[in-house]
Amino acid sequence: MKLWGGRFTKETNELVHNFNASLSFDRKFYQEDIEGSIAHVTMLAEQGIIEKDESSLLIKELNQIKAELAEGALILDERKEDIHSFVESVLIERTGDIGKKLHTGRSRNDQVALDMKLYTRKEILNVMELLKDLEFLLLKLMKEHLDTFMPGFTHLQKAQPVTLSHHIGAYFEMFKRDYERLRDSLERLNYSPLGAGALAGTTYPLDREYTASLLSFKGATVNSMDSVSDRDYLLESLSAFSIIMMHLSRFCEEIIIWNTNEYQFVELDDAYSTGSSIMPQKKNPDIAELIRGKTGRVYGSLVSLLTTMKGLPLAYNKDMQEDKELTFDAIDTVKGCLKLFTDMLATTTFQKEKMAASAKGGFTNATDAADYLVNHGVPFRDAHGIIGQLVILCLKKGTALDDLTLTEFKEASPVFEADIYDAISLKSCVEKRNTKGAPGSEAMQQSIINSEKWLMNL
């Protein structure tokens, strides 16, 4: 059975059927398709368009079909064009002419728009839950590493000392924005297109608001042409997913760097690493690398749909069928990467001593040494030059600022006194920075309180 076969006198060419068909991928939202149909026939009965007993029979059989598909007792017929025609054909086989009333006042255009919205809404909520799991882990790590000193970087060069808590807190903020971005997108997505028909509504007295309420939408969409041709909610979702992947990729890049022999900041758990087929000493961060690699895959989905939509006139066009496979793939990719990344990070060991030694050895306290001079009346530009000369001295000697003698400090400037060593210690460098958002323990404690409060209010 084809839903559109009325005016045709011969069968579709097999190649055309296969090219046109979507059952191989839209089977993914069979539950949403059946739930939409149940809401539709419920509304049809309420409006007196079909009889109540007809509606009850259809709902009973639709629920049975859904259960059988979930259990694997009902096998999808690959000869059907899409999930909509498969479900309807099974319904008609079981209920006869009553099943033919299912499609009253409905088009595949508004039906597929509904299914995709229901599926996307469900999956956005699933992604949000995974983001929340990751945020709880990041908060835990922030609490544990308030005194884990490490170098902060700009241009991938050591810049100033921070803490691992502060560093991880930056990613907490990124994923917090990701969560809120998805939450915001649900506000615009959450309107039902069902009842828009092919593009111009229907002559039947449908109650679109009632159907929308049955499916937990905020209301019905406003314009029937926009209802069936809108894919903004998918573009917005794919954009949000792409940004999530970008954030994951940045974090993975850092873990990959930290895992190198040159840094040795982290030790990855064996369960989330792989070896080499030829080099027995290797322990590779393949999970982090794969997440970094799969980011481009999600970007591709976004760019692909943007390209598909950019030249389409109103209203529905078959090009829009291309939205499904790439959206399904992006959703599965994001969910898989979030879960794996969270598990990998939860089992990662941070090498505190290596991190602190790296911070000390990279002149990350040079700014604090300059600030010491400024606080003793030396103009900043002069202080900057004095410390620059001391750095040159350290490079020649192969030592750190902390290891210079007081005499060497005084030769650079008589302002220096013995308290310079305390002023440029890693702990002092970090603890003095307590403005909002800084790495000092006082500022970080407040940041942790705010982060915990945000999580608890989700």
Secondary structure as GFF3:
##gff-version 3
##sequence-region A 1 458
A	DSSP	three_ten_helix	5	7	.	.	.	ID=ss1
A	DSSP	alpha_helix	14	20	.	.	.	ID=ss2
A	DSSP	alpha_helix	23	26	.	.	.	ID=ss3
A	DSSP	three_ten_helix	27	29	.	.	.	ID=ss4
A	DSSP	alpha_helix	30	46	.	.	.	ID=ss5
A	DSSP	alpha_helix	52	71	.	.	.	ID=ss6
A	DSSP	alpha_helix	83	95	.	.	.	ID=ss7
A	DSSP	three_ten_helix	96	101	.	.	.	ID=ss8
A	DSSP	alpha_helix	108	144	.	.	.	ID=ss9
A	DSSP	beta_strand	149	154	.	.	.	ID=ss10
A	DSSP	beta_strand	157	163	.	.	.	ID=ss11
A	DSSP	alpha_helix	164	189	.	.	.	ID=ss12
A	DSSP	beta_strand	191	192	.	.	.	ID=ss13
A	DSSP	alpha_helix	208	214	.	.	.	ID=ss14
A	DSSP	beta_strand	219	220	.	.	.	ID=ss15
A	DSSP	alpha_helix	224	229	.	.	.	ID=ss16
A	DSSP	alpha_helix	232	258	.	.	.	ID=ss17
A	DSSP	beta_strand	266	267	.	.	.	ID=ss18
A	DSSP	three_ten_helix	270	272	.	.	.	ID=ss19
A	DSSP	alpha_helix	286	309	.	.	.	ID=ss20
A	DSSP	three_ten_helix	318	322	.	.	.	ID=ss21
A	DSSP	alpha_helix	323	346	.	.	.	ID=ss22
A	DSSP	beta_strand	349	350	.	.	.	ID=ss23
A	DSSP	alpha_helix	352	360	.	.	.	ID=ss24
A	DSSP	alpha_helix	366	375	.	.	.	ID=ss25
A	DSSP	alpha_helix	380	397	.	.	.	ID=ss26
A	DSSP	three_ten_helix	401	403	.	.	.	ID=ss27
A	DSSP	alpha_helix	406	412	.	.	.	ID=ss28
A	DSSP	alpha_helix	420	423	.	.	.	ID=ss29
A	DSSP	alpha_helix	426	431	.	.	.	ID=ss30
A	DSSP	alpha_helix	441	456	.	.	.	ID=ss31
###
